[in-house]
Amino acid sequence: MGNLLYIIAVILIIGWLIGFFAYSAGGMIHILLVIALIAIIVRVIQGRSAI
C-alpha cells in the first residue's frame, strides 16, 4: 500500500510539472500538487512509525 501511495504521488508531481509548463490545466494543477504533497507526507509518516 505504501509503494502505491508513493507511485501516485510521483505521478501527480509529474502531472503538475507538465501542466505548470503547458499553462493549460489552470487551477487543477495546484490541486494535484497539494494531493501529491499530502501523499508524500503520509508516506514519510507511515514509514517512520513502522520502524
PyMOL Python script that loads the backbone (N, CA, C, O; Angstrom):
from pymol import cmd

cmd.read_pdbstr("""\
ATOM      1  N   MET A   1       0.826  -1.201   0.000  1.00  0.00           N
ATOM      2  CA  MET A   1       0.000   0.000   0.000  1.00  0.00           C
ATOM      3  C   MET A   1       0.865   1.258   0.000  1.00  0.00           C
ATOM      4  O   MET A   1       0.547   2.233  -0.680  1.00  0.00           O
ATOM      5  N   GLY A   2       1.961   1.234   0.763  1.00  0.00           N
ATOM      6  CA  GLY A   2       2.846   2.387   0.827  1.00  0.00           C
ATOM      7  C   GLY A   2       3.506   2.678  -0.510  1.00  0.00           C
ATOM      8  O   GLY A   2       3.653   3.838  -0.897  1.00  0.00           O
ATOM      9  N   ASN A   3       3.906   1.619  -1.222  1.00  0.00           N
ATOM     10  CA  ASN A   3       4.527   1.818  -2.523  1.00  0.00           C
ATOM     11  C   ASN A   3       3.538   2.413  -3.511  1.00  0.00           C
ATOM     12  O   ASN A   3       3.912   3.261  -4.321  1.00  0.00           O
ATOM     13  N   LEU A   4       2.295   1.990  -3.458  1.00  0.00           N
ATOM     14  CA  LEU A   4       1.261   2.519  -4.335  1.00  0.00           C
ATOM     15  C   LEU A   4       1.044   4.005  -4.070  1.00  0.00           C
ATOM     16  O   LEU A   4       0.900   4.794  -5.004  1.00  0.00           O
ATOM     17  N   LEU A   5       1.024   4.377  -2.806  1.00  0.00           N
ATOM     18  CA  LEU A   5       0.856   5.782  -2.435  1.00  0.00           C
ATOM     19  C   LEU A   5       2.019   6.620  -2.963  1.00  0.00           C
ATOM     20  O   LEU A   5       1.813   7.729  -3.457  1.00  0.00           O
ATOM     21  N   TYR A   6       3.222   6.099  -2.860  1.00  0.00           N
ATOM     22  CA  TYR A   6       4.401   6.805  -3.353  1.00  0.00           C
ATOM     23  C   TYR A   6       4.355   6.955  -4.874  1.00  0.00           C
ATOM     24  O   TYR A   6       4.692   8.015  -5.402  1.00  0.00           O
ATOM     25  N   ILE A   7       3.943   5.910  -5.575  1.00  0.00           N
ATOM     26  CA  ILE A   7       3.843   5.956  -7.042  1.00  0.00           C
ATOM     27  C   ILE A   7       2.804   6.990  -7.470  1.00  0.00           C
ATOM     28  O   ILE A   7       3.035   7.750  -8.410  1.00  0.00           O
ATOM     29  N   ILE A   8       1.668   7.021  -6.788  1.00  0.00           N
ATOM     30  CA  ILE A   8       0.627   8.004  -7.104  1.00  0.00           C
ATOM     31  C   ILE A   8       1.150   9.418  -6.886  1.00  0.00           C
ATOM     32  O   ILE A   8       0.880  10.310  -7.690  1.00  0.00           O
ATOM     33  N   ALA A   9       1.896   9.630  -5.802  1.00  0.00           N
ATOM     34  CA  ALA A   9       2.452  10.954  -5.530  1.00  0.00           C
ATOM     35  C   ALA A   9       3.408  11.383  -6.631  1.00  0.00           C
ATOM     36  O   ALA A   9       3.377  12.535  -7.065  1.00  0.00           O
ATOM     37  N   VAL A  10       4.253  10.471  -7.086  1.00  0.00           N
ATOM     38  CA  VAL A  10       5.205  10.792  -8.154  1.00  0.00           C
ATOM     39  C   VAL A  10       4.459  11.124  -9.447  1.00  0.00           C
ATOM     40  O   VAL A  10       4.819  12.073 -10.144  1.00  0.00           O
ATOM     41  N   ILE A  11       3.436  10.356  -9.765  1.00  0.00           N
ATOM     42  CA  ILE A  11       2.651  10.617 -10.974  1.00  0.00           C
ATOM     43  C   ILE A  11       1.966  11.988 -10.885  1.00  0.00           C
ATOM     44  O   ILE A  11       1.920  12.719 -11.875  1.00  0.00           O
ATOM     45  N   LEU A  12       1.443  12.335  -9.725  1.00  0.00           N
ATOM     46  CA  LEU A  12       0.793  13.632  -9.560  1.00  0.00           C
ATOM     47  C   LEU A  12       1.792  14.783  -9.695  1.00  0.00           C
ATOM     48  O   LEU A  12       1.472  15.820 -10.276  1.00  0.00           O
ATOM     49  N   ILE A  13       2.984  14.600  -9.166  1.00  0.00           N
ATOM     50  CA  ILE A  13       4.003  15.649  -9.292  1.00  0.00           C
ATOM     51  C   ILE A  13       4.415  15.816 -10.745  1.00  0.00           C
ATOM     52  O   ILE A  13       4.590  16.941 -11.211  1.00  0.00           O
ATOM     53  N   ILE A  14       4.572  14.721 -11.461  1.00  0.00           N
ATOM     54  CA  ILE A  14       4.906  14.804 -12.888  1.00  0.00           C
ATOM     55  C   ILE A  14       3.781  15.504 -13.647  1.00  0.00           C
ATOM     56  O   ILE A  14       4.045  16.338 -14.513  1.00  0.00           O
ATOM     57  N   GLY A  15       2.535  15.175 -13.331  1.00  0.00           N
ATOM     58  CA  GLY A  15       1.397  15.839 -13.970  1.00  0.00           C
ATOM     59  C   GLY A  15       1.372  17.324 -13.665  1.00  0.00           C
ATOM     60  O   GLY A  15       1.039  18.133 -14.531  1.00  0.00           O
ATOM     61  N   TRP A  16       1.725  17.688 -12.428  1.00  0.00           N
ATOM     62  CA  TRP A  16       1.772  19.100 -12.065  1.00  0.00           C
ATOM     63  C   TRP A  16       2.847  19.829 -12.857  1.00  0.00           C
ATOM     64  O   TRP A  16       2.615  20.933 -13.348  1.00  0.00           O
ATOM     65  N   LEU A  17       4.015  19.221 -12.984  1.00  0.00           N
ATOM     66  CA  LEU A  17       5.104  19.852 -13.739  1.00  0.00           C
ATOM     67  C   LEU A  17       4.731  20.040 -15.204  1.00  0.00           C
ATOM     68  O   LEU A  17       5.003  21.088 -15.789  1.00  0.00           O
ATOM     69  N   ILE A  18       4.112  19.032 -15.792  1.00  0.00           N
ATOM     70  CA  ILE A  18       3.687  19.147 -17.193  1.00  0.00           C
ATOM     71  C   ILE A  18       2.661  20.267 -17.339  1.00  0.00           C
ATOM     72  O   ILE A  18       2.765  21.087 -18.251  1.00  0.00           O
ATOM     73  N   GLY A  19       1.685  20.309 -16.462  1.00  0.00           N
ATOM     74  CA  GLY A  19       0.661  21.342 -16.517  1.00  0.00           C
ATOM     75  C   GLY A  19       1.206  22.728 -16.205  1.00  0.00           C
ATOM     76  O   GLY A  19       0.740  23.724 -16.759  1.00  0.00           O
ATOM     77  N   PHE A  20       2.191  22.788 -15.320  1.00  0.00           N
ATOM     78  CA  PHE A  20       2.782  24.075 -14.961  1.00  0.00           C
ATOM     79  C   PHE A  20       3.463  24.709 -16.169  1.00  0.00           C
ATOM     80  O   PHE A  20       3.373  25.919 -16.377  1.00  0.00           O
ATOM     81  N   PHE A  21       4.137  23.893 -16.956  1.00  0.00           N
ATOM     82  CA  PHE A  21       4.836  24.422 -18.122  1.00  0.00           C
ATOM     83  C   PHE A  21       3.920  24.575 -19.338  1.00  0.00           C
ATOM     84  O   PHE A  21       4.229  25.342 -20.249  1.00  0.00           O
ATOM     85  N   ALA A  22       2.811  23.861 -19.360  1.00  0.00           N
ATOM     86  CA  ALA A  22       1.905  23.934 -20.504  1.00  0.00           C
ATOM     87  C   ALA A  22       0.852  25.047 -20.326  1.00  0.00           C
ATOM     88  O   ALA A  22       0.284  25.513 -21.314  1.00  0.00           O
ATOM     89  N   TYR A  23       0.589  25.474 -19.093  1.00  0.00           N
ATOM     90  CA  TYR A  23      -0.404  26.509 -18.795  1.00  0.00           C
ATOM     91  C   TYR A  23      -1.801  26.180 -19.308  1.00  0.00           C
ATOM     92  O   TYR A  23      -2.574  27.091 -19.604  1.00  0.00           O
ATOM     93  N   SER A  24      -2.133  24.918 -19.417  1.00  0.00           N
ATOM     94  CA  SER A  24      -3.434  24.592 -19.990  1.00  0.00           C
ATOM     95  C   SER A  24      -4.434  24.043 -18.979  1.00  0.00           C
ATOM     96  O   SER A  24      -5.628  23.993 -19.275  1.00  0.00           O
ATOM     97  N   ALA A  25      -3.990  23.635 -17.810  1.00  0.00           N
ATOM     98  CA  ALA A  25      -4.896  22.990 -16.869  1.00  0.00           C
ATOM     99  C   ALA A  25      -5.423  23.933 -15.793  1.00  0.00           C
ATOM    100  O   ALA A  25      -6.318  23.557 -15.036  1.00  0.00           O
ATOM    101  N   GLY A  26      -4.896  25.129 -15.710  1.00  0.00           N
ATOM    102  CA  GLY A  26      -5.411  26.113 -14.768  1.00  0.00           C
ATOM    103  C   GLY A  26      -5.234  25.712 -13.318  1.00  0.00           C
ATOM    104  O   GLY A  26      -4.173  25.225 -12.928  1.00  0.00           O
ATOM    105  N   GLY A  27      -6.278  25.916 -12.512  1.00  0.00           N
ATOM    106  CA  GLY A  27      -6.208  25.663 -11.081  1.00  0.00           C
ATOM    107  C   GLY A  27      -6.121  24.190 -10.711  1.00  0.00           C
ATOM    108  O   GLY A  27      -5.735  23.857  -9.591  1.00  0.00           O
ATOM    109  N   MET A  28      -6.473  23.311 -11.630  1.00  0.00           N
ATOM    110  CA  MET A  28      -6.425  21.877 -11.343  1.00  0.00           C
ATOM    111  C   MET A  28      -5.009  21.416 -11.026  1.00  0.00           C
ATOM    112  O   MET A  28      -4.827  20.483 -10.244  1.00  0.00           O
ATOM    113  N   ILE A  29      -4.014  22.047 -11.613  1.00  0.00           N
ATOM    114  CA  ILE A  29      -2.624  21.666 -11.398  1.00  0.00           C
ATOM    115  C   ILE A  29      -2.238  21.883  -9.938  1.00  0.00           C
ATOM    116  O   ILE A  29      -1.525  21.060  -9.364  1.00  0.00           O
ATOM    117  N   HIS A  30      -2.688  22.957  -9.341  1.00  0.00           N
ATOM    118  CA  HIS A  30      -2.344  23.228  -7.958  1.00  0.00           C
ATOM    119  C   HIS A  30      -3.012  22.220  -7.015  1.00  0.00           C
ATOM    120  O   HIS A  30      -2.451  21.857  -5.981  1.00  0.00           O
ATOM    121  N   ILE A  31      -4.193  21.782  -7.381  1.00  0.00           N
ATOM    122  CA  ILE A  31      -4.859  20.744  -6.594  1.00  0.00           C
ATOM    123  C   ILE A  31      -4.064  19.447  -6.662  1.00  0.00           C
ATOM    124  O   ILE A  31      -3.905  18.762  -5.651  1.00  0.00           O
ATOM    125  N   LEU A  32      -3.566  19.107  -7.843  1.00  0.00           N
ATOM    126  CA  LEU A  32      -2.737  17.912  -7.995  1.00  0.00           C
ATOM    127  C   LEU A  32      -1.472  18.006  -7.150  1.00  0.00           C
ATOM    128  O   LEU A  32      -1.056  17.024  -6.536  1.00  0.00           O
ATOM    129  N   LEU A  33      -0.865  19.182  -7.119  1.00  0.00           N
ATOM    130  CA  LEU A  33       0.343  19.372  -6.322  1.00  0.00           C
ATOM    131  C   LEU A  33       0.052  19.165  -4.839  1.00  0.00           C
ATOM    132  O   LEU A  33       0.820  18.500  -4.145  1.00  0.00           O
ATOM    133  N   VAL A  34      -1.032  19.720  -4.357  1.00  0.00           N
ATOM    134  CA  VAL A  34      -1.393  19.573  -2.945  1.00  0.00           C
ATOM    135  C   VAL A  34      -1.648  18.104  -2.609  1.00  0.00           C
ATOM    136  O   VAL A  34      -1.207  17.626  -1.564  1.00  0.00           O
ATOM    137  N   ILE A  35      -2.351  17.389  -3.478  1.00  0.00           N
ATOM    138  CA  ILE A  35      -2.622  15.970  -3.242  1.00  0.00           C
ATOM    139  C   ILE A  35      -1.317  15.178  -3.220  1.00  0.00           C
ATOM    140  O   ILE A  35      -1.139  14.298  -2.378  1.00  0.00           O
ATOM    141  N   ALA A  36      -0.406  15.487  -4.141  1.00  0.00           N
ATOM    142  CA  ALA A  36       0.875  14.785  -4.189  1.00  0.00           C
ATOM    143  C   ALA A  36       1.684  15.044  -2.922  1.00  0.00           C
ATOM    144  O   ALA A  36       2.281  14.119  -2.373  1.00  0.00           O
ATOM    145  N   LEU A  37       1.709  16.273  -2.459  1.00  0.00           N
ATOM    146  CA  LEU A  37       2.460  16.587  -1.242  1.00  0.00           C
ATOM    147  C   LEU A  37       1.861  15.888  -0.025  1.00  0.00           C
ATOM    148  O   LEU A  37       2.595  15.396   0.832  1.00  0.00           O
ATOM    149  N   ILE A  38       0.547  15.843   0.052  1.00  0.00           N
ATOM    150  CA  ILE A  38      -0.100  15.137   1.160  1.00  0.00           C
ATOM    151  C   ILE A  38       0.247  13.655   1.120  1.00  0.00           C
ATOM    152  O   ILE A  38       0.509  13.050   2.160  1.00  0.00           O
ATOM    153  N   ALA A  39       0.250  13.069  -0.070  1.00  0.00           N
ATOM    154  CA  ALA A  39       0.586  11.652  -0.203  1.00  0.00           C
ATOM    155  C   ALA A  39       2.018  11.384   0.229  1.00  0.00           C
ATOM    156  O   ALA A  39       2.288  10.377   0.882  1.00  0.00           O
ATOM    157  N   ILE A  40       2.939  12.271  -0.126  1.00  0.00           N
ATOM    158  CA  ILE A  40       4.336  12.092   0.274  1.00  0.00           C
ATOM    159  C   ILE A  40       4.487  12.228   1.784  1.00  0.00           C
ATOM    160  O   ILE A  40       5.213  11.451   2.404  1.00  0.00           O
ATOM    161  N   ILE A  41       3.813  13.201   2.380  1.00  0.00           N
ATOM    162  CA  ILE A  41       3.889  13.390   3.832  1.00  0.00           C
ATOM    163  C   ILE A  41       3.337  12.173   4.560  1.00  0.00           C
ATOM    164  O   ILE A  41       3.930  11.711   5.535  1.00  0.00           O
ATOM    165  N   VAL A  42       2.211  11.651   4.096  1.00  0.00           N
ATOM    166  CA  VAL A  42       1.631  10.449   4.710  1.00  0.00           C
ATOM    167  C   VAL A  42       2.602   9.278   4.589  1.00  0.00           C
ATOM    168  O   VAL A  42       2.759   8.505   5.534  1.00  0.00           O
ATOM    169  N   ARG A  43       3.251   9.141   3.439  1.00  0.00           N
ATOM    170  CA  ARG A  43       4.222   8.052   3.222  1.00  0.00           C
ATOM    171  C   ARG A  43       5.393   8.164   4.196  1.00  0.00           C
ATOM    172  O   ARG A  43       5.821   7.163   4.771  1.00  0.00           O
ATOM    173  N   VAL A  44       5.909   9.368   4.382  1.00  0.00           N
ATOM    174  CA  VAL A  44       7.034   9.579   5.286  1.00  0.00           C
ATOM    175  C   VAL A  44       6.620   9.270   6.731  1.00  0.00           C
ATOM    176  O   VAL A  44       7.364   8.628   7.473  1.00  0.00           O
ATOM    177  N   ILE A  45       5.444   9.725   7.113  1.00  0.00           N
ATOM    178  CA  ILE A  45       4.976   9.486   8.487  1.00  0.00           C
ATOM    179  C   ILE A  45       4.770   7.990   8.730  1.00  0.00           C
ATOM    180  O   ILE A  45       5.167   7.477   9.777  1.00  0.00           O
ATOM    181  N   GLN A  46       4.161   7.291   7.786  1.00  0.00           N
ATOM    182  CA  GLN A  46       3.924   5.855   7.939  1.00  0.00           C
ATOM    183  C   GLN A  46       5.238   5.100   7.949  1.00  0.00           C
ATOM    184  O   GLN A  46       5.379   4.127   8.689  1.00  0.00           O
ATOM    185  N   GLY A  47       6.192   5.517   7.156  1.00  0.00           N
ATOM    186  CA  GLY A  47       7.484   4.836   7.108  1.00  0.00           C
ATOM    187  C   GLY A  47       8.235   4.960   8.406  1.00  0.00           C
ATOM    188  O   GLY A  47       8.872   4.000   8.841  1.00  0.00           O
ATOM    189  N   ARG A  48       8.181   6.114   9.039  1.00  0.00           N
ATOM    190  CA  ARG A  48       8.890   6.326  10.303  1.00  0.00           C
ATOM    191  C   ARG A  48       8.204   5.617  11.455  1.00  0.00           C
ATOM    192  O   ARG A  48       8.876   5.115  12.355  1.00  0.00           O
ATOM    193  N   SER A  49       6.885   5.565  11.445  1.00  0.00           N
ATOM    194  CA  SER A  49       6.194   4.911  12.561  1.00  0.00           C
ATOM    195  C   SER A  49       6.297   3.395  12.499  1.00  0.00           C
ATOM    196  O   SER A  49       6.120   2.723  13.516  1.00  0.00           O
ATOM    197  N   ALA A  50       6.581   2.846  11.318  1.00  0.00           N
ATOM    198  CA  ALA A  50       6.684   1.399  11.181  1.00  0.00           C
ATOM    199  C   ALA A  50       8.006   0.875  11.701  1.00  0.00           C
ATOM    200  O   ALA A  50       8.123  -0.316  11.988  1.00  0.00           O
ATOM    201  N   ILE A  51       9.011   1.740  11.831  1.00  0.00           N
ATOM    202  CA  ILE A  51      10.353   1.286  12.267  1.00  0.00           C
ATOM    203  C   ILE A  51      10.437   1.103  13.733  1.00  0.00           C
ATOM    204  O   ILE A  51      11.490   0.728  14.250  1.00  0.00           O
TER     205      ILE A  51
END
""", "prot")
cmd.dss("prot")
cmd.show_as("cartoon", "prot")
cmd.util.cbc("prot")
cmd.orient("prot")
